[in-house]
Amino acid sequence: MIGRGPLRRSHVLAVSVLTAGLVWAGFVTYPSPAYAGNAAVANGVAHVVIFTAQGSTTEQPTNATTVGAFLREHGIAIGANDYISPSFDTPLSDRMSIEYRPAVSVTIVAGKHRDTIVTSVSNIAALLQSQNIRLGKYDSVTPALTESVPADGTVRIDHFLAWQRIEHRIIAMPTINRVDVSLRPGASKVVTKGQPGMIDVLVSFTQHDDGNVKARAIGSRVVRKPRARVVDVGAAESIQMVATAYTPYCTGCSGITASGRPAGHGIVAVDPRVIPLGTRLYIPGYGYAIAGDTGGAIVGYRIDLGYTSYRDAMQFGRRAVTVYRLK
């Protein structure tokens, strides 16, 4: 270190020898951008430029004086559709940025239309813009807008039309059949006509390029609730029987009836010689039922009414009932 004393000849000689040694040894330093010009000249190079090509950025020393000369220096011949910035005849300066993109061939497919073009744009979004192609709200493009343009590849655009419509739909009215013992077998009488309901459904439609239309309900509002149609019907015949009750949980019960149906309310056990399995029945105080089970003790004019609740079965007990067979 040189102190605050007077500068002696020995000091000067020491510094000169040190500097000469560094140069002789071939040491190279990389100056800051502010001194890049001086460094380039010191190393026998006119400029150092920042060159971007094929997605890669490097620092390149050069003796060229223009952008065009720099490209020729690197054996790059500019095609008619290639991208170069700044322009070909721009003079070089230190730390100048130069970007070069060679043009590529790409096929744009939209529905039944195919168009092959040569372009040097940077990504798919720029490609669509250069071809005045606008995407609708529901349109899609592959590859994505931010992806690079695939050389000798394909860009596929799927166009969708979309619209909405309110559809008025009918809600079917339920029909309630009641047994009327005063009617002859097979006869019926409409007690209440009933009325279908009405619902408004908001439906969204989309149509693809191939013409296929997809519909999707996105909302609904009931305009009118349906009213049930009530019909009294006559029974085919009535049978006087002795009824008992059982539950799926009785001793020896599996919970599945002889007809394969789960045991419970609405499934009754009968003697198939009296009432065939599958016959629809009506028992006052119990309701509608299906003859769907059998039992060892259910012989002749006996019927065992299925209940889900043990308490309800015990309350029913044993009593005489009129069983109506329905058509």
C-alpha atoms as a printed R data frame, in Angstrom:
    type eleno elety resid chain resno        x       y       z
1   ATOM     1    CA   MET     A     1    0.000   0.000   0.000
2   ATOM     2    CA   ILE     A     2    1.209   3.518  -0.811
3   ATOM     3    CA   GLY     A     3    0.978   5.732   2.226
4   ATOM     4    CA   ARG     A     4    0.610   9.441   2.574
5   ATOM     5    CA   GLY     A     5    4.421  10.086   2.133
6   ATOM     6    CA   PRO     A     6    5.994  11.452  -1.041
7   ATOM     7    CA   LEU     A     7    5.848   9.286  -4.163
8   ATOM     8    CA   ARG     A     8    9.251   7.735  -4.736
9   ATOM     9    CA   ARG     A     9   10.756   6.341  -7.945
10  ATOM    10    CA   SER     A    10   10.843   2.860  -6.373
11  ATOM    11    CA   HIS     A    11    7.070   2.990  -5.900
12  ATOM    12    CA   VAL     A    12    6.494   3.836  -9.569
13  ATOM    13    CA   LEU     A    13    8.766   1.009 -10.691
14  ATOM    14    CA   ALA     A    14    6.986  -1.470  -8.422
15  ATOM    15    CA   VAL     A    15    3.556  -0.560  -9.837
16  ATOM    16    CA   SER     A    16    4.851  -0.752 -13.422
17  ATOM    17    CA   VAL     A    17    6.371  -4.181 -12.872
18  ATOM    18    CA   LEU     A    18    3.110  -5.458 -11.265
19  ATOM    19    CA   THR     A    19    1.000  -4.182 -14.182
20  ATOM    20    CA   ALA     A    20    3.324  -5.682 -16.770
21  ATOM    21    CA   GLY     A    21    3.251  -9.028 -14.943
22  ATOM    22    CA   LEU     A    22   -0.551  -9.171 -15.054
23  ATOM    23    CA   VAL     A    23   -0.664  -8.421 -18.793
24  ATOM    24    CA   TRP     A    24    2.101 -10.937 -19.545
25  ATOM    25    CA   ALA     A    25    0.344 -13.616 -17.528
26  ATOM    26    CA   GLY     A    26   -2.793 -13.198 -19.738
27  ATOM    27    CA   PHE     A    27   -5.251 -12.122 -16.996
28  ATOM    28    CA   VAL     A    28   -8.571 -10.849 -18.434
29  ATOM    29    CA   THR     A    29  -11.032  -8.780 -16.431
30  ATOM    30    CA   TYR     A    30  -14.697  -8.051 -17.183
31  ATOM    31    CA   PRO     A    31  -15.453  -4.386 -16.628
32  ATOM    32    CA   SER     A    32  -18.766  -2.910 -15.605
33  ATOM    33    CA   PRO     A    33  -21.070  -1.710 -18.419
34  ATOM    34    CA   ALA     A    34  -19.805   1.865 -17.918
35  ATOM    35    CA   TYR     A    35  -16.310   0.785 -19.030
36  ATOM    36    CA   ALA     A    36  -17.309  -1.908 -21.545
37  ATOM    37    CA   GLY     A    37  -16.171   0.251 -24.477
38  ATOM    38    CA   ASN     A    38  -12.747   0.793 -23.013
39  ATOM    39    CA   ALA     A    39  -12.397  -2.937 -22.257
40  ATOM    40    CA   ALA     A    40  -13.433  -3.897 -25.799
41  ATOM    41    CA   VAL     A    41  -10.863  -1.539 -27.294
42  ATOM    42    CA   ALA     A    42   -8.197  -2.781 -24.865
43  ATOM    43    CA   ASN     A    43   -8.818  -6.348 -26.058
44  ATOM    44    CA   GLY     A    44   -8.811  -5.438 -29.745
45  ATOM    45    CA   VAL     A    45  -12.630  -5.715 -30.055
46  ATOM    46    CA   ALA     A    46  -14.819  -2.837 -31.246
47  ATOM    47    CA   HIS     A    47  -17.971  -3.682 -29.236
48  ATOM    48    CA   VAL     A    48  -19.663  -6.168 -26.910
49  ATOM    49    CA   VAL     A    49  -23.346  -6.724 -27.745
50  ATOM    50    CA   ILE     A    50  -26.111  -8.702 -26.034
51  ATOM    51    CA   PHE     A    51  -27.451 -11.186 -28.582
52  ATOM    52    CA   THR     A    52  -30.728 -13.133 -28.212
53  ATOM    53    CA   ALA     A    53  -31.511 -15.987 -30.609
54  ATOM    54    CA   GLN     A    54  -33.469 -19.251 -30.282
55  ATOM    55    CA   GLY     A    55  -34.508 -18.263 -26.765
56  ATOM    56    CA   SER     A    56  -30.903 -17.928 -25.550
57  ATOM    57    CA   THR     A    57  -29.128 -14.662 -24.602
58  ATOM    58    CA   THR     A    58  -25.333 -14.285 -24.709
59  ATOM    59    CA   GLU     A    59  -22.725 -11.523 -24.686
60  ATOM    60    CA   GLN     A    60  -20.836 -11.414 -27.982
61  ATOM    61    CA   PRO     A    61  -17.621  -9.430 -28.683
62  ATOM    62    CA   THR     A    62  -17.529  -8.109 -32.255
63  ATOM    63    CA   ASN     A    63  -15.579  -5.897 -34.657
64  ATOM    64    CA   ALA     A    64  -18.724  -5.324 -36.752
65  ATOM    65    CA   THR     A    65  -20.005  -1.786 -37.184
66  ATOM    66    CA   THR     A    66  -23.692  -2.517 -37.954
67  ATOM    67    CA   VAL     A    67  -26.321  -5.084 -36.983
68  ATOM    68    CA   GLY     A    68  -26.185  -6.596 -40.467
69  ATOM    69    CA   ALA     A    69  -22.405  -6.926 -40.338
70  ATOM    70    CA   PHE     A    70  -22.681  -8.583 -36.915
71  ATOM    71    CA   LEU     A    71  -25.107 -11.186 -38.292
72  ATOM    72    CA   ARG     A    72  -22.874 -11.855 -41.313
73  ATOM    73    CA   GLU     A    73  -19.966 -12.218 -38.921
74  ATOM    74    CA   HIS     A    74  -21.912 -15.069 -37.248
75  ATOM    75    CA   GLY     A    75  -22.943 -16.646 -40.560
76  ATOM    76    CA   ILE     A    76  -26.604 -15.682 -40.209
77  ATOM    77    CA   ALA     A    77  -28.466 -14.955 -43.436
78  ATOM    78    CA   ILE     A    78  -31.711 -13.083 -42.806
79  ATOM    79    CA   GLY     A    79  -34.781 -14.491 -44.569
80  ATOM    80    CA   ALA     A    80  -37.682 -12.405 -45.855
81  ATOM    81    CA   ASN     A    81  -39.916 -13.350 -42.880
82  ATOM    82    CA   ASP     A    82  -37.240 -13.449 -40.165
83  ATOM    83    CA   TYR     A    83  -37.397 -11.032 -37.245
84  ATOM    84    CA   ILE     A    84  -34.419  -8.797 -36.427
85  ATOM    85    CA   SER     A    85  -34.302  -5.884 -34.006
86  ATOM    86    CA   PRO     A    86  -32.913  -3.302 -34.317
87  ATOM    87    CA   SER     A    87  -32.924  -2.936 -38.091
88  ATOM    88    CA   PHE     A    88  -30.232  -4.382 -40.349
89  ATOM    89    CA   ASP     A    89  -28.350  -1.116 -40.948
90  ATOM    90    CA   THR     A    90  -28.369   0.145 -37.321
91  ATOM    91    CA   PRO     A    91  -24.834   1.092 -36.127
92  ATOM    92    CA   LEU     A    92  -23.576  -0.996 -33.222
93  ATOM    93    CA   SER     A    93  -22.860   0.456 -29.817
94  ATOM    94    CA   ASP     A    94  -21.547  -1.122 -26.648
95  ATOM    95    CA   ARG     A    95  -24.053  -3.230 -24.687
96  ATOM    96    CA   MET     A    96  -26.593  -2.958 -27.503
97  ATOM    97    CA   SER     A    97  -29.317  -5.640 -27.448
98  ATOM    98    CA   ILE     A    98  -29.908  -7.534 -30.687
99  ATOM    99    CA   GLU     A    99  -32.782 -10.029 -31.060
100 ATOM   100    CA   TYR     A   100  -33.114 -12.471 -33.940
101 ATOM   101    CA   ARG     A   101  -35.966 -14.937 -34.587
102 ATOM   102    CA   PRO     A   102  -35.947 -17.103 -37.701
103 ATOM   103    CA   ALA     A   103  -39.347 -17.594 -39.354
104 ATOM   104    CA   VAL     A   104  -41.000 -21.017 -39.020
105 ATOM   105    CA   SER     A   105  -43.812 -22.763 -40.855
106 ATOM   106    CA   VAL     A   106  -46.964 -23.467 -38.820
107 ATOM   107    CA   THR     A   107  -50.434 -24.777 -39.710
108 ATOM   108    CA   ILE     A   108  -53.510 -23.133 -38.152
109 ATOM   109    CA   VAL     A   109  -56.533 -25.444 -37.934
110 ATOM   110    CA   ALA     A   110  -59.980 -24.022 -37.111
111 ATOM   111    CA   GLY     A   111  -62.879 -26.389 -37.725
112 ATOM   112    CA   LYS     A   112  -62.625 -27.573 -41.341
113 ATOM   113    CA   HIS     A   113  -60.243 -24.775 -42.319
114 ATOM   114    CA   ARG     A   114  -56.461 -25.276 -42.518
115 ATOM   115    CA   ASP     A   115  -53.964 -22.548 -43.333
116 ATOM   116    CA   THR     A   116  -50.176 -22.920 -43.386
117 ATOM   117    CA   ILE     A   117  -48.147 -19.740 -42.924
118 ATOM   118    CA   VAL     A   118  -44.553 -18.659 -42.320
119 ATOM   119    CA   THR     A   119  -44.070 -16.418 -39.298
120 ATOM   120    CA   SER     A   120  -41.462 -15.160 -36.839
121 ATOM   121    CA   VAL     A   121  -43.784 -13.997 -34.048
122 ATOM   122    CA   SER     A   122  -42.775 -14.860 -30.499
123 ATOM   123    CA   ASN     A   123  -45.837 -16.778 -29.197
124 ATOM   124    CA   ILE     A   124  -49.318 -18.090 -30.011
125 ATOM   125    CA   ALA     A   125  -51.060 -14.885 -28.882
126 ATOM   126    CA   ALA     A   126  -48.948 -12.831 -31.301
127 ATOM   127    CA   LEU     A   127  -49.625 -15.393 -34.047
128 ATOM   128    CA   LEU     A   128  -53.406 -15.030 -33.678
129 ATOM   129    CA   GLN     A   129  -53.101 -11.249 -33.601
130 ATOM   130    CA   SER     A   130  -50.985 -11.242 -36.762
131 ATOM   131    CA   GLN     A   131  -53.691 -13.280 -38.540
132 ATOM   132    CA   ASN     A   132  -56.584 -11.160 -37.185
133 ATOM   133    CA   ILE     A   133  -58.023 -14.178 -35.352
134 ATOM   134    CA   ARG     A   134  -60.127 -13.332 -32.305
135 ATOM   135    CA   LEU     A   135  -61.119 -15.876 -29.715
136 ATOM   136    CA   GLY     A   136  -64.646 -15.895 -28.371
137 ATOM   137    CA   LYS     A   137  -65.493 -16.232 -24.689
138 ATOM   138    CA   TYR     A   138  -65.799 -20.027 -24.900
139 ATOM   139    CA   ASP     A   139  -63.148 -20.658 -27.582
140 ATOM   140    CA   SER     A   140  -59.935 -22.538 -26.842
141 ATOM   141    CA   VAL     A   141  -56.514 -22.754 -28.511
142 ATOM   142    CA   THR     A   142  -53.756 -25.381 -28.354
143 ATOM   143    CA   PRO     A   143  -50.913 -24.757 -27.539
144 ATOM   144    CA   ALA     A   144  -51.683 -22.065 -24.950
145 ATOM   145    CA   LEU     A   145  -51.436 -18.384 -25.832
146 ATOM   146    CA   THR     A   146  -48.154 -17.949 -23.946
147 ATOM   147    CA   GLU     A   147  -46.421 -20.891 -25.650
148 ATOM   148    CA   SER     A   148  -43.921 -20.505 -28.479
149 ATOM   149    CA   VAL     A   149  -45.029 -21.112 -32.051
150 ATOM   150    CA   PRO     A   150  -44.239 -24.779 -32.877
151 ATOM   151    CA   ALA     A   151  -41.939 -25.032 -35.914
152 ATOM   152    CA   ASP     A   152  -43.613 -27.176 -38.609
153 ATOM   153    CA   GLY     A   153  -46.339 -27.846 -36.037
154 ATOM   154    CA   THR     A   154  -50.063 -27.214 -35.664
155 ATOM   155    CA   VAL     A   155  -52.072 -24.612 -33.777
156 ATOM   156    CA   ARG     A   156  -55.656 -25.801 -33.221
157 ATOM   157    CA   ILE     A   157  -58.503 -23.387 -32.522
158 ATOM   158    CA   ASP     A   158  -61.835 -24.707 -31.236
159 ATOM   159    CA   HIS     A   159  -64.680 -22.259 -31.779
160 ATOM   160    CA   PHE     A   160  -67.813 -22.507 -29.655
161 ATOM   161    CA   LEU     A   161  -71.122 -20.745 -30.070
162 ATOM   162    CA   ALA     A   162  -72.957 -20.183 -26.791
163 ATOM   163    CA   TRP     A   163  -76.450 -19.010 -25.955
164 ATOM   164    CA   GLN     A   164  -79.104 -19.348 -23.263
165 ATOM   165    CA   ARG     A   165  -82.834 -19.946 -23.367
166 ATOM   166    CA   ILE     A   166  -85.678 -20.271 -20.857
167 ATOM   167    CA   GLU     A   167  -87.684 -23.433 -21.424
168 ATOM   168    CA   HIS     A   168  -91.183 -23.930 -20.018
169 ATOM   169    CA   ARG     A   169  -91.478 -27.526 -18.844
170 ATOM   170    CA   ILE     A   170  -94.397 -29.523 -17.491
171 ATOM   171    CA   ILE     A   171  -94.313 -31.099 -14.029
172 ATOM   172    CA   ALA     A   172  -96.384 -34.268 -14.206
173 ATOM   173    CA   MET     A   173  -99.225 -34.447 -11.741
174 ATOM   174    CA   PRO     A   174  -99.296 -37.470  -9.424
175 ATOM   175    CA   THR     A   175 -102.297 -39.826  -9.437
176 ATOM   176    CA   ILE     A   176 -103.724 -41.097  -6.181
177 ATOM   177    CA   ASN     A   177 -105.854 -44.244  -6.466
178 ATOM   178    CA   ARG     A   178 -108.288 -44.927  -3.670
179 ATOM   179    CA   VAL     A   179 -110.368 -48.061  -3.159
180 ATOM   180    CA   ASP     A   180 -114.108 -47.439  -3.158
181 ATOM   181    CA   VAL     A   181 -115.985 -50.554  -2.078
182 ATOM   182    CA   SER     A   182 -119.224 -49.103  -3.402
183 ATOM   183    CA   LEU     A   183 -117.897 -49.284  -6.975
184 ATOM   184    CA   ARG     A   184 -118.213 -52.489  -8.946
185 ATOM   185    CA   PRO     A   185 -114.981 -54.397  -9.590
186 ATOM   186    CA   GLY     A   186 -112.861 -52.713 -12.257
187 ATOM   187    CA   ALA     A   187 -114.864 -49.469 -12.202
188 ATOM   188    CA   SER     A   188 -113.245 -46.111 -11.434
189 ATOM   189    CA   LYS     A   189 -114.348 -42.554 -10.741
190 ATOM   190    CA   VAL     A   190 -112.271 -39.367 -10.983
191 ATOM   191    CA   VAL     A   191 -112.728 -37.418  -7.784
192 ATOM   192    CA   THR     A   192 -110.250 -34.618  -8.482
193 ATOM   193    CA   LYS     A   193 -108.971 -33.857 -12.000
194 ATOM   194    CA   GLY     A   194 -105.715 -32.425 -10.772
195 ATOM   195    CA   GLN     A   195 -103.428 -30.146 -12.742
196 ATOM   196    CA   PRO     A   196  -99.887 -30.445 -14.094
197 ATOM   197    CA   GLY     A   197  -97.308 -28.076 -12.698
198 ATOM   198    CA   MET     A   198  -95.070 -25.694 -14.646
199 ATOM   199    CA   ILE     A   199  -91.376 -24.971 -14.221
200 ATOM   200    CA   ASP     A   200  -89.136 -22.494 -16.045
201 ATOM   201    CA   VAL     A   201  -85.654 -23.868 -16.693
202 ATOM   202    CA   LEU     A   202  -82.726 -21.679 -17.786
203 ATOM   203    CA   VAL     A   203  -80.694 -23.765 -20.240
204 ATOM   204    CA   SER     A   204  -77.195 -22.979 -21.504
205 ATOM   205    CA   PHE     A   205  -76.295 -24.248 -24.996
206 ATOM   206    CA   THR     A   206  -72.853 -24.616 -26.588
207 ATOM   207    CA   GLN     A   207  -72.182 -25.653 -30.178
208 ATOM   208    CA   HIS     A   208  -68.801 -26.986 -31.323
209 ATOM   209    CA   ASP     A   209  -67.274 -26.575 -34.779
210 ATOM   210    CA   ASP     A   210  -68.499 -30.067 -35.681
211 ATOM   211    CA   GLY     A   211  -72.110 -28.980 -35.148
212 ATOM   212    CA   ASN     A   212  -72.759 -30.931 -31.947
213 ATOM   213    CA   VAL     A   213  -74.884 -28.975 -29.476
214 ATOM   214    CA   LYS     A   214  -74.648 -29.563 -25.729
215 ATOM   215    CA   ALA     A   215  -77.316 -28.318 -23.322
216 ATOM   216    CA   ARG     A   216  -76.964 -27.795 -19.589
217 ATOM   217    CA   ALA     A   217  -79.610 -26.603 -17.134
218 ATOM   218    CA   ILE     A   218  -78.160 -23.842 -14.971
219 ATOM   219    CA   GLY     A   219  -81.225 -22.715 -13.021
220 ATOM   220    CA   SER     A   220  -84.946 -23.286 -12.529
221 ATOM   221    CA   ARG     A   221  -88.030 -21.709 -10.987
222 ATOM   222    CA   VAL     A   222  -91.343 -23.417 -10.198
223 ATOM   223    CA   VAL     A   223  -94.120 -21.351 -11.759
224 ATOM   224    CA   ARG     A   224  -97.007 -23.589 -10.679
225 ATOM   225    CA   LYS     A   225  -97.018 -26.600  -8.377
226 ATOM   226    CA   PRO     A   226  -98.856 -29.720  -9.608
227 ATOM   227    CA   ARG     A   227 -102.137 -30.831  -8.035
228 ATOM   228    CA   ALA     A   228 -102.744 -34.544  -7.627
229 ATOM   229    CA   ARG     A   229 -105.402 -36.401  -9.618
230 ATOM   230    CA   VAL     A   230 -107.543 -38.487  -7.265
231 ATOM   231    CA   VAL     A   231 -109.301 -41.579  -8.618
232 ATOM   232    CA   ASP     A   232 -111.571 -43.971  -6.746
233 ATOM   233    CA   VAL     A   233 -111.428 -47.540  -8.051
234 ATOM   234    CA   GLY     A   234 -113.511 -50.597  -7.379
235 ATOM   235    CA   ALA     A   235 -111.855 -53.732  -6.108
236 ATOM   236    CA   ALA     A   236 -111.856 -56.912  -8.165
237 ATOM   237    CA   GLU     A   237 -113.116 -58.852  -5.168
238 ATOM   238    CA   SER     A   238 -113.107 -58.770  -1.386
239 ATOM   239    CA   ILE     A   239 -112.016 -61.574   0.934
240 ATOM   240    CA   GLN     A   240 -112.718 -61.906   4.625
241 ATOM   241    CA   MET     A   241 -109.499 -62.926   6.385
242 ATOM   242    CA   VAL     A   242 -107.830 -63.098   9.793
243 ATOM   243    CA   ALA     A   243 -104.829 -60.760   9.982
244 ATOM   244    CA   THR     A   244 -101.787 -60.737  12.212
245 ATOM   245    CA   ALA     A   245  -98.636 -58.607  12.033
246 ATOM   246    CA   TYR     A   246  -94.894 -59.201  11.825
247 ATOM   247    CA   THR     A   247  -91.647 -57.266  11.476
248 ATOM   248    CA   PRO     A   248  -88.377 -58.006   9.648
249 ATOM   249    CA   TYR     A   249  -86.788 -58.628  13.050
250 ATOM   250    CA   CYS     A   250  -88.976 -61.531  14.122
251 ATOM   251    CA   THR     A   251  -87.373 -64.786  15.295
252 ATOM   252    CA   GLY     A   252  -86.146 -66.772  12.300
253 ATOM   253    CA   CYS     A   253  -86.805 -63.896   9.886
254 ATOM   254    CA   SER     A   254  -84.064 -62.953   7.406
255 ATOM   255    CA   GLY     A   255  -85.501 -59.585   6.452
256 ATOM   256    CA   ILE     A   256  -85.968 -60.719   2.837
257 ATOM   257    CA   THR     A   257  -89.371 -62.037   1.747
258 ATOM   258    CA   ALA     A   258  -90.210 -65.042  -0.435
259 ATOM   259    CA   SER     A   259  -90.592 -62.701  -3.421
260 ATOM   260    CA   GLY     A   260  -87.118 -61.231  -2.848
261 ATOM   261    CA   ARG     A   261  -88.430 -57.901  -1.570
262 ATOM   262    CA   PRO     A   262  -87.265 -56.458   1.771
263 ATOM   263    CA   ALA     A   263  -89.763 -57.104   4.548
264 ATOM   264    CA   GLY     A   264  -91.608 -54.107   5.962
265 ATOM   265    CA   HIS     A   265  -94.746 -52.048   5.645
266 ATOM   266    CA   GLY     A   266  -96.625 -52.781   2.418
267 ATOM   267    CA   ILE     A   267  -95.419 -56.384   2.085
268 ATOM   268    CA   VAL     A   268  -97.834 -59.004   3.385
269 ATOM   269    CA   ALA     A   269  -97.581 -62.784   3.744
270 ATOM   270    CA   VAL     A   270 -100.352 -64.908   2.238
271 ATOM   271    CA   ASP     A   271 -101.215 -68.453   1.271
272 ATOM   272    CA   PRO     A   272 -100.424 -68.454  -2.483
273 ATOM   273    CA   ARG     A   273 -103.273 -70.929  -3.038
274 ATOM   274    CA   VAL     A   274 -105.704 -68.213  -1.905
275 ATOM   275    CA   ILE     A   275 -103.911 -65.059  -3.055
276 ATOM   276    CA   PRO     A   276 -101.139 -65.458  -5.666
277 ATOM   277    CA   LEU     A   277  -97.809 -63.781  -4.915
278 ATOM   278    CA   GLY     A   278  -97.531 -60.398  -6.595
279 ATOM   279    CA   THR     A   279 -101.220 -59.541  -6.221
280 ATOM   280    CA   ARG     A   280 -101.958 -55.919  -5.390
281 ATOM   281    CA   LEU     A   281 -104.170 -55.558  -2.325
282 ATOM   282    CA   TYR     A   282 -105.914 -52.963  -0.227
283 ATOM   283    CA   ILE     A   283 -106.593 -53.518   3.476
284 ATOM   284    CA   PRO     A   284 -108.634 -50.833   5.294
285 ATOM   285    CA   GLY     A   285 -106.687 -49.460   8.250
286 ATOM   286    CA   TYR     A   286 -103.417 -50.709   6.752
287 ATOM   287    CA   GLY     A   287 -103.366 -49.377   3.186
288 ATOM   288    CA   TYR     A   288 -102.074 -50.691  -0.114
289 ATOM   289    CA   ALA     A   289  -99.944 -53.807  -0.124
290 ATOM   290    CA   ILE     A   290  -98.289 -56.459  -2.260
291 ATOM   291    CA   ALA     A   291  -98.688 -60.160  -1.602
292 ATOM   292    CA   GLY     A   292  -94.951 -60.778  -1.387
293 ATOM   293    CA   ASP     A   293  -94.263 -63.325   1.339
294 ATOM   294    CA   THR     A   294  -95.366 -66.656   2.753
295 ATOM   295    CA   GLY     A   295  -95.200 -68.271   6.190
296 ATOM   296    CA   GLY     A   296  -95.581 -71.684   7.751
297 ATOM   297    CA   ALA     A   297  -98.539 -70.512   9.881
298 ATOM   298    CA   ILE     A   298 -100.147 -68.513   7.030
299 ATOM   299    CA   VAL     A   299 -102.532 -71.083   5.642
300 ATOM   300    CA   GLY     A   300 -105.922 -70.535   4.032
301 ATOM   301    CA   TYR     A   301 -107.645 -67.258   4.794
302 ATOM   302    CA   ARG     A   302 -104.844 -65.922   6.939
303 ATOM   303    CA   ILE     A   303 -102.762 -62.842   6.154
304 ATOM   304    CA   ASP     A   304  -99.688 -61.476   7.959
305 ATOM   305    CA   LEU     A   305  -99.191 -57.729   7.598
306 ATOM   306    CA   GLY     A   306  -95.639 -56.449   7.450
307 ATOM   307    CA   TYR     A   307  -94.639 -53.585   9.740
308 ATOM   308    CA   THR     A   308  -91.342 -51.782  10.149
309 ATOM   309    CA   SER     A   309  -91.951 -50.941  13.807
310 ATOM   310    CA   TYR     A   310  -92.271 -53.709  16.417
311 ATOM   311    CA   ARG     A   311  -94.500 -51.406  18.469
312 ATOM   312    CA   ASP     A   312  -96.926 -50.928  15.566
313 ATOM   313    CA   ALA     A   313  -97.046 -54.677  14.926
314 ATOM   314    CA   MET     A   314  -97.863 -55.384  18.595
315 ATOM   315    CA   GLN     A   315 -100.580 -52.723  18.615
316 ATOM   316    CA   PHE     A   316 -102.222 -54.275  15.547
317 ATOM   317    CA   GLY     A   317 -102.397 -57.657  17.229
318 ATOM   318    CA   ARG     A   318 -104.868 -60.100  15.643
319 ATOM   319    CA   ARG     A   319 -108.140 -59.111  14.026
320 ATOM   320    CA   ALA     A   320 -110.562 -59.840  11.219
321 ATOM   321    CA   VAL     A   321 -110.106 -57.719   8.076
322 ATOM   322    CA   THR     A   322 -111.582 -57.339   4.619
323 ATOM   323    CA   VAL     A   323 -108.880 -57.715   1.953
324 ATOM   324    CA   TYR     A   324 -109.622 -56.156  -1.435
325 ATOM   325    CA   ARG     A   325 -107.861 -57.503  -4.511
326 ATOM   326    CA   LEU     A   326 -107.047 -54.774  -7.020
327 ATOM   327    CA   LYS     A   327 -106.761 -55.088 -10.776
